[in-house]
Amino acid sequence: MAITAEQLEQLIQRLTPKTPKRDFTHCTARFGGTRSHEAVEDFMASADFYKDSEEIADVNALSGLSILLQGDAFTWWMGVKSTITTWENAKKVQTILVIFYDKALCFSFAILAL
């Protein structure tokens, strides 16, 4: 029995495993908005390491970041996520870090940014 080139291509596509979407589903890092420099740095280092090790695309990391955030951090993220377009921007001091640092430290960063 002979098959056409189109039928062969369809058969190959059906038998080729699809690459699963990589995301933060199994990441154990969580952040709830603790106003601590160390807590923020630890969370971002863990999330960033997981993202790199699991080869999560930036777009998937940004859309999935909300599952790692809780409480105040989640509320804040839902309000700003549409303005953040890259993973690098999400890691910058102006975004996640400044919001959850101690108030005095936030003020210091604001002055330094001027």
URQUI-V918399 format. One record per residue. SS is DSSP state (A for helix, B for strand, O for the rest). PHI is phi in whole degrees, 0 to 359 (NA if undefined). Layout:
# URQUI-V918399
((SS	PHI) (SS	PHI))
This chain:
# URQUI-V918399
((O	NA) (O	259) (O	238) (O	281) (A	298) (A	296) (A	295) (A	296) (A	299) (A	297) (A	296) (A	297) (A	298) (A	291) (A	272) (O	280) (O	295) (O	282) (O	286) (O	291) (O	293) (O	267) (O	205) (O	271) (O	308) (O	257) (O	287) (O	265) (O	293) (O	220) (B	219) (O	250) (O	105) (O	305) (O	276) (O	217) (A	306) (A	296) (A	297) (A	294) (A	298) (A	299) (A	298) (A	295) (A	296) (A	294) (A	296) (A	294) (A	298) (A	298) (A	303) (A	293) (A	291) (O	266) (O	54) (O	278) (O	294) (A	308) (A	298) (A	287) (A	295) (A	294) (A	288) (A	263) (A	301) (A	298) (A	286) (A	267) (B	257) (O	225) (A	56) (A	302) (A	295) (A	296) (A	300) (A	300) (A	300) (A	299) (A	280) (A	246) (A	300) (A	289) (A	265) (O	253) (O	250) (O	225) (A	296) (A	300) (A	296) (A	295) (A	272) (O	293) (A	304) (A	296) (A	256) (A	299) (A	297) (A	297) (A	301) (A	250) (O	287) (O	304) (A	304) (A	296) (A	292) (A	301) (A	298) (A	298) (A	295) (A	298) (A	292) (A	294) (A	285) (O	290))
